[in-house]
Amino acid sequence: MEEKKYGWTFPHVKGTMSTANIMRMVLLALLPAAVFGVVFFGLKAFWHILICVVTCMLTEFVFEAFTDRPLAVTDCSAAVTGLLLAFMMPVGAPLWMGILGSVFAIAVIKMAFGGIGKNRLNPALSGYCLLLLLFSDTMRDYSIRDMGSSTLLGRLLQGETVDPLPMILGNTNGGIGQTSTIAIVAGAILLLSFGIIRLRIPLAGTFAFLLTLTVFGGRGFDQLWLTTQLCGGGFVLGIWFMAEDYTTSPVTRSGQLVYGVLIGILAAAMRLKGIEEAIVYAILLANLTTPLIEKMTVPMAFGQRKMIKISKD
Amino acid sequence: MGHMTFRGGVFPHRRKRFTRDGELEEYLPKGDLVYPLLQHIGGMAVPVTEVGERVLEGQMIAKASGDISAPVHASVSGIVRAIEPRKTVSGKQIPCIVVENDGEYEQYPATEMKPWKEQEPGEKIRRIRDAGIVGMGGAGFPTHVKLSVRNPKKIRYVIVNGTECEPYMTSDYRRMVEEPEHLAEGLEIVLSLFERAVGIIALEDNKRDAVTALQLAVLHEPRIEVRVFETKYPQGSERMLIYSVTGKEIDSTQLPEEAGCIVLNVETVCAVRQAFLEGRPVTRRAITVTGKALKSPKNLLVRLGTSFAELPEAAGGFAREPKKFVCGGPMRGVALPDLDVPVIKTSAGLLCMSRDYLFKPTACIRCGACMEVCPIRLLPVRLAELAAADKEEEFRRLHGMECLGCGSCSYVCPARRALAPTIQGMRKKLLAQGKR
């Protein structure tokens, strides 16, 4: 067929973004936090990252190869999952836990639901959540060098007063890629400037989180306390990189706002109950509401509203 | 820049530099001329000539049939060789009149008439019909039908669409730079039909030369103003342009007149001027012949009926092996598998691409980019899924019938999914069944 040779359908030009490009950009955006994690936590952090990334990609490859699906592992989305999972692990955890979490995240949460774009829950968060439930002591043991097992946020939740500055810079204990708020935000700004992520979910989430804490926290507008809450427990990483996950968040504009607000409120409520990893559960819960939110926020099409009369300028 | 514009849209590479400085050059056809009897929306024209007869340039060779139809005129002098079905741009076989060019270009006498200022509205509409003028931007809706609105007093804006938002295309731009006063005259004639309307020439802000030229040309026309809008695709879509100008949204079932607007293409307005001031019908049009595969891309004034196959040669021949030919712009144009089809009233350009963008679609990652750019605020990915699954009810409920078919969603899709063609396919299928 001569006609097969041509791309028949319009448009005859395409934008430059492809799934693989997007995923590579996300990896690039996560690089500052990864580098910081390796420098601060040492070589073991590097092994954690490497093992999670490789396991995730390998799992997807094996799954695709054995189920005769088109090979999509080259789009690097599994690498993003692995990297994010490693970012949440404490550096002291044994390396095999990363393998377990990665296999669960990719095989059960992502591939079993139909691969990229079909999963209902965020794979990285689900993997982390599993590890947290199975090995809660190890996964909450953040001790490195001279620092104790609990993070600054953990101490705050137990009633101590802490200085949030290390949580902004990153020189404190915590998940491998979670501690440096600056590094994470730098990556997020990169993605924002390329139009890969949008402000709606993170802004709505952060705002709702802070507002709920201010109103119900009993501390009023206590800036140090709020900053600690905001920078600790992986909230920044979660809201910028995992709540923003394309697949598990709503596609509609207003839906994204609702989704962000929901995450913020859920996370704040759980923080007030003393749960440090509140954002993890908040996002996973909100993931489940995505189909419903989408259904309720179908935008009104152009011209379907009553004509708005605008006087001639 | 503070211009009012619609939400969404995309910013493809404009690629206008190939031809933006190339003056309109007249091109004389070499081969036979083929005139499809259907170059517009509506009823097919009826031949009024016979095989073997000699016709002159500008002579009517097929007359309009019914109200929504337009006549066809010969663009050269010569002998009618055949009246038979030939392949056209749309890929379909359509009855065509084939004229052998005798190279004399003997003109049919210009139509005698009163000066346009003394003509009644009805006379003007008839004149526009007899000149075979249709929407030359691509839709091909007969202009006399568009201008015969029920209540001319309700029309507040006559908009000349000079946005030319398609990448590569520069023929309208050249018309505006080279003949701004012709455009103003044409618009003045149209405005005389609508006493309460102002004329607006709408451009994108990347055409500064044209803006300057037009502003000078309309300096003494109190009823005409030049307005500049953001350079964005699909700024030139009728519904989007009406919104940008008036702030009113119309849906796919409404006519522009319901928002008090008439939207005309630059080429169409020039044709109106020619019909009244020179007494000549539509026999030529400006075409951008461009693309990286060509040696010297050009803007040509081509006689209707010329074969597209002659145009690459007129633009210096090929510099590289052409991979794909597109009639019109790259966003909304039609791929031509076979170049031997005639130029018709609605053909705005020929794009010879040196690269064929063929991508294998991958799984949707639900990034929402399609929704972000959709000027109609649809959920293209959902609609495409529904269209593929043939779920009519749900497709309609999510306003699938409102789709413009601009292709912005397909353009941005990182998974390279053919969203717009799928949605349009479903839409056309439902329209053909007469369901709205």
Interface residues (C-beta under 8 A of the other chain):
Chain A: E2 E3 K5 Y6 G7 W8 T9 F10 P11 H12 V13 K14 G15 M17 S18 T19 N21 I22 P70 A72 D75 S77 G115 I116 G117 K118 R198 Y246 T247 S249 V251 T252 R253 Q256 V298 P299 M300 A301 F302 G303 Q304 R305 M307 I308 K309 I310
Chain B: F6 V10 P12 H13 P167 R239 Y243 T246 G247 K248 E249 I250 D251 S252 Q254 A259 K324 V326 P330 M331 R332 G333 V334 A335 P337 L351 M353 D356 Y357 L358 F359 T362 A363 C364 I365 R366 C367 G368 A369 M371 E372 P375 I376 R377 L378 L379 V381 L398 H399 E402 G407 S410 Y411 V412 C413 P414 A415 R416 A418 A420 P421
